[in-house]
Amino acid sequence: MQRPTSPNSQRLRTLRRRVAAGVLATFVAAWLAVAALGKGGSSTAAATSTTPSGSTGTQSQSDDGPSVDQSQSQSSQPGPVVTGQS
């Protein structure tokens, strides 16, 4: 005959099951989020660089984003935080 389990071992078993279920649920949720959101980051450069089939002459450049000027290449950083306290 098996000896009865103590209440402490039952609590530990329940706690282990809950932790394992939480870890598994977190992994599955993260995997689904990556699978769902990871497909939305396709490049739009291929779509903007196509020309109509009937056009002739020179092709215009596609705009892949804002042009970076050397004088504006420094990133603007916010100033210091000012509070009303002295």
C-alpha beads as a LAMMPS data file, in Angstrom:
LAMMPS data file: protein, C-alpha beads

86 atoms
85 bonds

1 atom types
1 bond types

-500.0 500.0 xlo xhi
-500.0 500.0 ylo yhi
-500.0 500.0 zlo zhi

Masses

1 110.0

Atoms # bond

1 1 1 0.000 0.000 0.000
2 1 1 1.192 3.536 -0.761
3 1 1 1.729 5.838 2.097
4 1 1 -0.387 9.007 2.028
5 1 1 1.262 12.116 0.678
6 1 1 1.767 15.045 2.979
7 1 1 -0.008 18.341 2.338
8 1 1 3.365 20.034 1.743
9 1 1 4.299 17.666 -1.069
10 1 1 0.878 18.164 -2.653
11 1 1 1.370 21.943 -2.520
12 1 1 4.811 21.645 -4.072
13 1 1 3.465 19.405 -6.844
14 1 1 0.656 21.886 -7.549
15 1 1 3.107 24.785 -7.542
16 1 1 5.429 22.973 -9.959
17 1 1 2.522 22.223 -12.295
18 1 1 1.386 25.854 -12.243
19 1 1 4.888 27.142 -12.927
20 1 1 5.345 24.674 -15.782
21 1 1 1.963 25.626 -17.245
22 1 1 2.826 29.332 -16.970
23 1 1 6.183 28.851 -18.674
24 1 1 4.595 26.848 -21.461
25 1 1 1.801 29.401 -21.930
26 1 1 4.328 32.254 -22.066
27 1 1 6.433 30.423 -24.632
28 1 1 3.434 29.673 -26.838
29 1 1 2.174 33.280 -26.600
30 1 1 5.608 34.669 -27.490
31 1 1 5.980 32.240 -30.386
32 1 1 2.556 33.188 -31.758
33 1 1 3.330 36.901 -31.405
34 1 1 6.596 36.522 -33.304
35 1 1 4.898 34.439 -35.972
36 1 1 2.053 36.938 -36.372
37 1 1 4.012 40.187 -36.143
38 1 1 7.163 38.975 -37.840
39 1 1 5.440 38.625 -41.208
40 1 1 4.345 42.275 -41.273
41 1 1 7.860 43.666 -41.671
42 1 1 8.178 43.150 -45.424
43 1 1 10.207 45.630 -47.427
44 1 1 8.293 48.162 -49.482
45 1 1 11.252 48.981 -51.729
46 1 1 10.259 46.320 -54.245
47 1 1 6.735 47.691 -54.480
48 1 1 7.792 51.306 -55.002
49 1 1 10.527 50.637 -57.547
50 1 1 8.259 48.954 -60.115
51 1 1 7.200 50.931 -63.162
52 1 1 4.041 50.525 -65.211
53 1 1 4.443 48.165 -68.160
54 1 1 3.453 50.786 -70.756
55 1 1 5.864 53.517 -69.650
56 1 1 8.865 54.459 -71.764
57 1 1 11.781 56.790 -71.196
58 1 1 13.822 57.233 -68.043
59 1 1 12.813 55.620 -64.806
60 1 1 12.493 57.765 -61.728
61 1 1 14.175 56.779 -58.505
62 1 1 11.999 55.288 -55.849
63 1 1 11.787 57.092 -52.541
64 1 1 12.973 54.623 -49.920
65 1 1 12.532 57.079 -47.082
66 1 1 13.736 60.480 -46.042
67 1 1 17.067 61.511 -47.453
68 1 1 19.798 62.026 -44.901
69 1 1 21.652 65.298 -45.196
70 1 1 25.110 65.486 -43.626
71 1 1 24.190 68.628 -41.701
72 1 1 21.093 66.942 -40.257
73 1 1 22.676 63.585 -39.481
74 1 1 23.029 64.378 -35.788
75 1 1 20.138 63.058 -33.774
76 1 1 18.312 65.653 -31.765
77 1 1 18.228 64.824 -28.102
78 1 1 15.797 66.350 -25.635
79 1 1 17.057 68.871 -23.137
80 1 1 17.400 68.286 -19.409
81 1 1 14.305 67.519 -17.380
82 1 1 13.177 70.566 -15.392
83 1 1 11.043 70.048 -12.336
84 1 1 9.376 72.567 -10.072
85 1 1 11.427 71.458 -7.099
86 1 1 14.532 73.298 -5.980

Bonds

1 1 1 2
2 1 2 3
3 1 3 4
4 1 4 5
5 1 5 6
6 1 6 7
7 1 7 8
8 1 8 9
9 1 9 10
10 1 10 11
11 1 11 12
12 1 12 13
13 1 13 14
14 1 14 15
15 1 15 16
16 1 16 17
17 1 17 18
18 1 18 19
19 1 19 20
20 1 20 21
21 1 21 22
22 1 22 23
23 1 23 24
24 1 24 25
25 1 25 26
26 1 26 27
27 1 27 28
28 1 28 29
29 1 29 30
30 1 30 31
31 1 31 32
32 1 32 33
33 1 33 34
34 1 34 35
35 1 35 36
36 1 36 37
37 1 37 38
38 1 38 39
39 1 39 40
40 1 40 41
41 1 41 42
42 1 42 43
43 1 43 44
44 1 44 45
45 1 45 46
46 1 46 47
47 1 47 48
48 1 48 49
49 1 49 50
50 1 50 51
51 1 51 52
52 1 52 53
53 1 53 54
54 1 54 55
55 1 55 56
56 1 56 57
57 1 57 58
58 1 58 59
59 1 59 60
60 1 60 61
61 1 61 62
62 1 62 63
63 1 63 64
64 1 64 65
65 1 65 66
66 1 66 67
67 1 67 68
68 1 68 69
69 1 69 70
70 1 70 71
71 1 71 72
72 1 72 73
73 1 73 74
74 1 74 75
75 1 75 76
76 1 76 77
77 1 77 78
78 1 78 79
79 1 79 80
80 1 80 81
81 1 81 82
82 1 82 83
83 1 83 84
84 1 84 85
85 1 85 86
